[in-house]
């Protein structure tokens, strides 16, 4: 997801006990939230002194059924990308 649009989001349905989100942190980055089944689990800052790949892991999920992961920008820098893995 690359977005500067208010309320943009990416939804992923999955089965499992964890989900990873890879992103590029860089100067002028913003931030994004990761929600699982409509509950915010983490807000990640995508600002960094230089370009570097980072990962956020949300773990401890039940794994008993279909989960919905939602990634959405919470603040806008000069644009940022989120790769869902």
C-alpha positions as CSV (number, residue, x, y, z in Angstrom):
1,X,0.0,0.0,0.0
2,X,1.3,3.4,-0.9
3,X,-1.0,6.2,0.1
4,X,-1.4,9.8,1.0
5,X,-5.2,9.5,0.9
6,X,-7.2,9.9,4.1
7,X,-8.8,6.6,5.3
8,X,-6.9,4.4,2.9
9,X,-6.4,0.9,4.2
10,X,-5.4,-2.6,3.2
11,X,-7.3,-5.6,4.4
12,X,-5.9,-9.2,4.4
13,X,-7.8,-12.3,5.6
14,X,-5.6,-15.1,6.9
15,X,-5.4,-18.1,9.2
16,X,-2.6,-18.3,11.6
17,X,-1.2,-17.2,15.0
18,X,0.9,-14.2,13.7
19,X,1.1,-11.7,10.8
20,X,4.2,-9.8,9.6
21,X,4.2,-6.3,8.0
22,X,7.3,-5.2,6.2
23,X,7.9,-1.6,5.5
24,X,10.5,0.9,4.4
25,X,11.4,3.4,7.1
26,X,13.0,6.6,5.7
27,X,13.5,10.3,6.4
28,X,10.1,12.1,6.3
29,X,8.1,8.9,6.9
30,X,4.7,8.8,8.6
31,X,3.1,6.1,10.6
32,X,0.6,3.3,10.2
33,X,-1.6,1.2,12.5
34,X,-2.1,-2.6,12.4
35,X,-5.5,-3.8,13.5
36,X,-6.6,-7.4,13.9
37,X,-10.3,-8.0,13.8
38,X,-11.0,-4.3,14.4
39,X,-8.7,-4.0,17.4
40,X,-5.7,-1.8,17.1
41,X,-2.6,-3.8,18.0
42,X,0.3,-1.5,17.0
43,X,1.2,1.9,15.6
44,X,4.5,1.9,13.8
45,X,6.6,5.0,12.9
46,X,8.1,4.9,9.5
47,X,10.6,7.7,10.1
48,X,14.3,6.9,10.1
49,X,17.6,8.8,9.6
50,X,18.2,6.7,6.5
51,X,16.3,4.2,4.4
52,X,16.0,0.9,6.2
53,X,13.6,-2.1,5.9
54,X,11.8,-2.9,9.1
55,X,9.2,-5.5,10.2
56,X,6.3,-5.4,12.6
57,X,5.0,-8.8,13.9
58,X,1.7,-9.2,15.6
59,X,1.7,-12.6,17.3
60,X,-0.3,-14.5,20.0
61,X,-3.4,-14.8,17.8
62,X,-5.7,-17.7,18.4
63,X,-5.2,-19.3,15.0
64,X,-8.6,-21.0,15.4
65,X,-10.4,-19.1,12.6
66,X,-10.1,-16.6,9.8
67,X,-8.5,-13.3,11.0
68,X,-8.7,-9.9,9.3
69,X,-5.6,-7.7,9.4
70,X,-6.1,-4.1,8.5
71,X,-3.2,-1.7,7.8
72,X,-4.0,2.0,7.6
73,X,-1.9,5.2,7.7
74,X,-2.2,7.3,10.9
75,X,0.1,10.2,9.8
76,X,1.4,11.2,6.5
77,X,5.1,11.9,5.8
78,X,6.4,12.2,2.2
79,X,4.7,8.9,1.3
80,X,5.4,5.4,2.5
81,X,4.9,1.8,1.4
82,X,3.7,-1.2,3.3
83,X,4.4,-4.7,2.0
84,X,2.1,-7.3,3.5
85,X,3.9,-10.6,4.0
